[in-house]
């Protein structure tokens, strides 16, 4: 299975992706080092971190029911 693709991002898109990656990496590092946040909350954040917004909203509604 070949999933490679020659992406052609402009500078603004590249900068956004770099920031997005950095922020997510920082969040995971902070969660792993935190003793204040419960393991359940850490797991939930990690589980939804890279999901599309629609899927996150769907899970929120399911959890509320």
C-alpha positions in Angstrom: 0.0 0.0 0.0 1.6 3.3 -1.1 0.2 6.3 0.7 2.8 8.7 -0.4 1.8 11.9 -2.2 3.8 14.9 -3.4 2.1 17.5 -1.2 2.5 21.1 -2.3 1.9 23.3 0.6 2.4 27.0 0.5 4.4 28.8 3.2 1.4 29.7 5.3 0.1 26.1 5.3 3.6 24.8 6.2 3.8 27.2 9.1 0.4 26.2 10.3 1.2 22.5 10.1 4.5 23.1 12.0 2.6 25.0 14.7 -0.1 22.3 14.9 2.5 19.6 15.3 4.5 21.5 17.9 1.4 22.3 20.0 0.2 18.7 19.9 3.6 17.4 20.8 3.9 19.9 23.7 0.4 18.9 25.0 1.3 15.2 25.0 4.6 15.9 26.8 2.9 18.0 29.4 0.2 15.4 29.9 2.7 12.7 30.4 4.7 14.7 33.0 1.6 16.0 34.9 0.6 14.6 38.2 -2.4 16.8 38.6 -4.4 15.5 35.6 -6.0 12.1 36.1 -5.0 9.2 33.9 -8.5 9.0 32.6 -8.4 12.6 31.4 -5.0 12.1 29.9 -6.2 9.0 28.0 -9.3 10.9 26.7 -7.2 13.8 25.5 -4.7 11.5 23.7 -7.6 9.5 22.2 -9.2 12.5 20.6 -6.2 14.6 19.8 -6.0 14.0 16.1 -9.6 13.2 15.4 -11.6 15.4 12.9 -13.9 18.0 14.6 -17.0 16.1 13.5 -15.9 12.9 15.3 -15.1 14.8 18.5 -18.5 16.5 18.5 -20.1 13.1 17.9 -18.3 11.6 20.9 -19.3 14.5 23.0 -23.0 14.0 22.2 -22.7 10.3 22.8 -21.1 10.9 26.2 -23.7 13.4 27.2 -26.5 10.9 26.6 
